[in-house]
Amino acid sequence: MKKFDKNSLDSDHVGRLLFFFTLPAFFAMAVHTLYNIVDTIFIGQYVGPLAIAGLSLVFPVQILSIGIGHMAGMGGASLISRSLGAGKIPLAQKAVGNSIMITAVLSILVTIPGLINVPMLCRWLGATENTVVYASDYLFVILIGMLFMTFGMTLSTLIRAGGNAKVPMIGMVCSAALNIVLDAIFIIPLGMGVKGAAWATVISQVLCTIYFLGYYFWGKPTLSFKASDLLPDWKIIKDIFAIGVSALGMTLAGSFSAIIVNRTVVSFGGDMAMSAFGIVNRVMMFAIMPSIVAAQGLQPIIGFNYGAGRFDRVIKSIKIGTFATTLIGVLVYLYVFFKPESVVMIFTSDRELIALSSYAVKRVFCVMYLIGLINVGATVFQSIGKAVQSFLSTVTRSILFLLPAILIMPGFMGLDGVWWAFPIADFLTFALVLFMLAPLWFELKRMNSKAKTASGDALISDGLTGSSQAVA
């Protein structure tokens, strides 16, 4: 992929391309998800249930870090893919530099206020007297390393958008392996508890970020950038935010709703219920991750071909992506629904916590199989520059649907109201995305027919011209 005018994104079979981009992205996303999950496993098995609650209370801050990385990465990736499809290489390089600059600025703006008063922030997140120590110890270290965690997410997305899916996979898989090793060392023999889990995560992601930067500086990147590309270009920044704000909005909404959920769970179920929700949340992260990754694998394919006017390949990509993510969702749903204890026991051996978590996960996962289309729809809107639809498809679940359900239903159903709020929000989000995706689908069909007609007319014209010349 040295020349972007003859790009495999334009010629390879869509299914093969989706596999090519999805497999490395799966490992990258799995690794990023594993950072928090592995910490929770070690803490649950070697520290205790209340420590799981402490980690869960901090999770909204980590979601915010992921959101910044997604915003800069997905916004930049959308612009990069469309620019490569249109043959505008300098614009794609400028998008890389500006995405990196945005990541650095936003990460610093979040980190500094957070470090000012960590215990107070933990109280605001919902920590009680029993959990505030665990939450504070974990959050302090995580904030120190937030810049590197955010950079890892952004850089992996940008490198993949430039056409190299192997480097993000290698970097994040090695980082995850190191995280597991450091967790085992810091928590078991050294007895560092939640601080050890946090330092294991931060150190792993620092090294991952160094590897990604090394690829740009000393490797052979398929799409490089210069120091001057880091200078703000307000038109590019506006474009990145227009698309990436949906990803940031989704995680900001998710972070805000997570805080409300945490406080509601503690209010109606106490610290043990908070620990159960922490486990359910980790199971949910890992369960929906394959469909998120499959949808993200579509991004460079759809973005490039939309920019190149290959609407037939955009349509085919949406079909294959929807089928793949729905199939994944059904398989994951069936396993988690019928064998919840086998999943929950990975995190804890406490019988009360296992029973409570298994009960909750079966209700939270009721419409798991609908998540696929939601993720595909959001990716399609991001890839082709539909900023409003992209924003709505990612933000409404947490703010418009989940949050009101969380605030209302527990008043009638108690703790059960929290668990049932999730499938209700998922179903309503599915209906909204389907409603927005349908007209776009017919528009793509119309544009494809028009492109085919124009191509046919051009061929006829060339044939007539050739015949005339032959006669002459």
N, C-alpha and C positions, 0 to 999 in steps of 0.2 A: 504494500500500500504506500508506495513512495509518491505516486502521482494520484491526485485526487480526482482528475477528470475521468480516469478509468478505474473506478472504485468498485470493489466487490459488493458494496452495498447496493450498487446499481444493477448487478448482473447475477450474483449468486442466488440459489434457491432460498426463498424466504424462510422456510422451515430450518434449513441448515444455518442460515444467518442467525436466526433466533436462538438456536442451540449454541452457536459460537459465542454470542454475547451473553446468553443467560447462564451458561455453566460457570464462567469466571465470576460473573456478577453474583451468582448464587453463593460461591465461596466467600466473596467479599462481604456480602450482606450477612451471611451466616456467621462470619468472624466478628463483624461489628455487633451482631446480636449476642454472640457468645460472650463478649466482654462482660456484660451485665449478668447473663445467665450463669456463667462459670463462677463469678463472684458469689452469686446467690447460693449455688450448690455447695461450695466450700463453707460459706458462712452458716448455712442451714445445718450442715452435717457436723461442723466442728465448733460452732459458737452457740447457736440456739435460735428458736423461733422469733424471739424479740429482735434479734439482730437482723433477721429477714425483713421485719417491719421497718427497721431503721433504713435499710437499703431502699426499700420500696418508696419511702417518703421522699428520698432524694431523687428518685427517678424523673420527676418533672423537669428538674434542672438538666439532667442528661438528655432528655427529649429536646430541650431548647438548644443544646449543643448540636445534636443531630439535625435539628431544623435549620440552623444557620448553614451547616455543611450542605444540606440538601438544597437550600435556597440558592446558594452561590453555585453549587455543582450542577443542579438540574437546569437552572436559568442559563448558565454558561453553556451547558451541553446542548440545549435546544438551539441556541444561537450558533454554536460550532457546527452542529450537524447540518443545519439549513445553509450555513455559509459554505461548507464543503460541497454540499449538493449543488450550489449555485456557482462553484468554482472561485469563491472569494477567500483565498487562503489568508491574506493579511488580516482580514476582519476576524477570522477564526482564531488567529494567534492573539489578537488584541482581546478577544473574549476570554481566552485563558488567563492572561495577565490581570485583567480587571476582576475576574472571579476570585483569583487568589488575593488580590488587594481587599476586596469586600469581606472575604472570610477573616482576614487578619484584623481589620478594623472592628467588625461586629463582635468577634470573640473577646477582644480586649475590653470593649464597652460593657460586656456582660460580666466578665471575670472580676473586674475591680470592685464594682458595687457589691457583688456577692461575697467577697472576702472580708468586707468591712465588719459584718456582724453575723457570723455563721450560725451560732445558737438561735438568735432571733429569727433568722431566715428559716431554720428548721421548725421552730414553733409555728411560724406562719404556714409552713407546708403541712402541718398537722401532727407534729411530734408531741408525744405525751411525756410525763416524767420518766416513764419506763423506757422510752425509745429515743429521747433527745440526745443522749450520749453517743449511741450508735450512729444516729443520723449525722451529728456534727462531725464526728471523726471521719466518716466516709466523705461527706460533702467538702470539707476543707481541702483534702488531697485532690479530689476530682476537679475542683475549681482551679487549682494550681496547674493542672494539666489540660484544661479545657481547650486552649488554643491548639494544642497538638491533636486532640480528639477531633476537633472540627476540621482542621486541615486534612486529616486522613480521609474523612468523608468527601470533602470537596475534590481533592486531588485524584482520588480513585475514580470519581465520576468523570472528571475532565479527561483523564488519560484514556478511559474507555470510549468517551465520545470522539477522541482523536483517532480511534481505530485500533488501539492496543488493549485487548482485554486480558492479556496474560500477566502484565505487570501488576495491576491491582489485585489479581488473584494471589500471586506469589507474596506480595507485601503483606496482605491482610491475613493469609493463612499462616505465614511464619509468625506474624504478630500474635495471632490467637494461640499458637502453640507455646510461644514464650509466656503469654499471660497465664496459661494453665500451669506451666512449670513454676512460675513465680508465685502464683496463688498457693500451690502445694508447699513451697519453701517458706513463704512469709507467714502462712496461717498455721500449718501443722507443727513443724519443729521450732520455728521462731516465736509462735504464739502472738503474732501482731494483730490478730482479730480483723475487724473491719478496716483498720488502717492498712493492714497488709494487702487486703483485697483491692483497695483503692490504689495503692502504690503499684501493684502488679499491673493494673489496667493502664495507669498513666505511663509507666516505663515502656510497656509494650507498644503503646500508640505513639510515643515519641520516636522510637526506632522505626516504626512503620512510616511516619511522616518523613523522616530523614531518607529512607529508601526511595520514596516517591519523588522527593526533591532531587535526589541523586540521579534518578532516571532523566529528569529534565536537563540537569546540568552536565552530566557526564555520560549518559547513555545515548541511545540513538532514537529519540522520540519521533513518532510519525507526524506529530504536530508540535513544534517547539514554540517558544516565546522569547522575546528580548526584554531587557530591563525597562526599556521605554514603554513596553506594553502594560507595565504595572501602573503607569500614570493614568489617573482617572479620565475616562472618556464618557461624558455624561449621556451621550446617545446610547452607548453600549450598556452602561450601568442601568439606564432606564429600561432597556430591553431585557437585561438579566433579571431585574426586579419584577418586570411585568409578568414574566413566566415563573420565575423562581419564588415569587411572593406566595404562590399557591402552596408550594412545598413548605415554606416558612410558616404560612398561615395555618397549614394543617398541623404542624408540630406545636406552634404556639397555642392553637386551640386545644390540641391534645394535652399540652402541658397544663394549661389552665383547667381543663376539665378533669385532668388527673388529680390536681390539687383538691378540687371539689369532691371528687370520688373518694380520695383518701380521707378527707375530713368526715364525709358522710359515713364511710365504712367504720371509722373509729367511733363515731357518735352512736351508731346503731348496733355495732358488734364488738367494739373494744379492740385491744391490741392483737388478740389472736386472729380476729377477722381481718385485720390489716395484714398480718403475716400471710393469711390465706389468699388475700387479694394480690399480694406480692408474687406468690407462686402462680396464680392464675394469669397474671399479667405477663410473666415470663413464658408460660406455656403459649399464651396468645401471640406473643412476639414471634416465637419460633414457628408456630403453626401457620401464621399468615405470611411469613417471610418468603416461602417458595413462590407464592402467587405475586407478591410485590416484585421479586426479582425477575420473574418471567415477564411481567409487565414492563419493568425497566429495560429489559433486554430489547424491547420493541422500540425504545426511544431513538437510538441512532438510525435504525432501519426506516422508521416512519419519517423522522425529521429529514434525512437525506433524500429519500424518494419524493417526499412532498415538495422539497425545495427544487428537485430536478424535474418536477411535473410528471412523475411516474405514479399516477393515482391508482392504477391497477395493483401495483405492489403495496401501496398503502392499505387498500381494501383487503388484500390477501393477508397482510400482516395482522390486521384487526381480527379477522376470522380465526387465524391460527392462534393468536394470543388469547382470545376469549375462550376457545376450546381448551387450550392447555391450562390456563389458570383455573377454569371451572372444574376440570378433571382433578387437578391438584387439590382444590378446595374440598371436593367430595371425599377424596381418599383420606385426607387429614381429618375431616369432620368425623368420618366413620370410626377411625381409630381412637381419636380422643374421646368421642361420645361413649363408646362401648368399653374402653379400657382406660378410664381416667386415672385410676389408682397407680397403674404402672408408670404413668408420666409424672404424677405428683411425688411419688416415692424417690425420684431422682434428687429432689430438693430437701427432703426431710424424712426422719424416721419417727417423728412424733405422731402417734395414732390419732389424736384429736385433730391435729392440723391436717393430716392426710384426709380424714373424713370430711372436714369442712371444705377443704380445697377441691376435692372430687365432686362434692355436691354443687359447688359454685361453678366449676368449669363446664359441667354438662348443660347448665342453663345459659352461660355466657356464649357457648359455641352453637347455639340452636340453628342459626342461619349462616354458618361458616362458609357454606358453598356459594354464597352470593358475593363474597369478597372479591372473587376473580374479576368479574365485570367492572366492579367499582375501580379497581386498580388499573385495569386496561383503559377505561374511560378517562381517568385522570392523566394517564401517560399520553394518550392520544391528544388530548387538549394541550398538554404541555409541549408536545413534540411539534405541533403545527402552529403554535403561537396564539391559540385561543385563550387569552389571559382570563377573561371573565368566567368562562366555563371551567377552566382549570382551577381557578380559585374556589368556585362554588362546590366543585366535586370533591375537594379535599378538606374544606373548612366546615361545611354544613353538618357533617356527621357529629363532630364534637360539640359545636356551638349550638346549632339549630335543633338537633335531635337528641343527642346524648345528655347534654347538660340539663335541659328542661325535664327529661325523664328522671334523671338522678335527683333533681330537686323536688319532684312531685311524688314519684312512686313509693319511695321508702315511707312516706307519711301514711300510706294505706297498707303496704305490704311488709314494712320493716326492712331487714337486711335483704330479703328476697327481692325487694324492689330494685336494689342496686344491681343484682345479677341479671334480672330480666330487662333492665334498661339497655343493655348492650345489644341483644338481638333485635330489639325494637328499632334502635338507632341504625343498625346495619340494614335492616329491611327498607326503611324510609330513604336511606342514602342510595341504596340500589335503585329504587324507583326514580329518584331524582336524576341519577346519572343516566339511566336508560332513557328518560325523557329528553335529556340534553343531547345524548349521543345519536338518537334516531334521526333528527334533521341533518346532522353532520354526515351521517351515513349516506343519506339520499343525495346530499350535495356532492359528496365524493363520487358517487355513482354517475351523477350528471356531468361532473367535470371529466371523468374518465371517458364517458361516451363522446364528449366534445373533443377531447384530445385524440381519440381514435379516429373520429371523423376527419379532423384536420390532418392527421397523419395519412389517412387514406387518400384524401384530396391531393396531398403533396406527392404521393407516389404516382397517382394518375397523371398529374401535371408533368412529373419527371418523365413518365413513360411517353406521353404525347410529344414532349420536347425531343426526346431521343428518337422517336419515329420520324418526326419532321426533319431532323438532322440527317437521318439515314436516307430519307427520300431525296433530300437535297444533294 
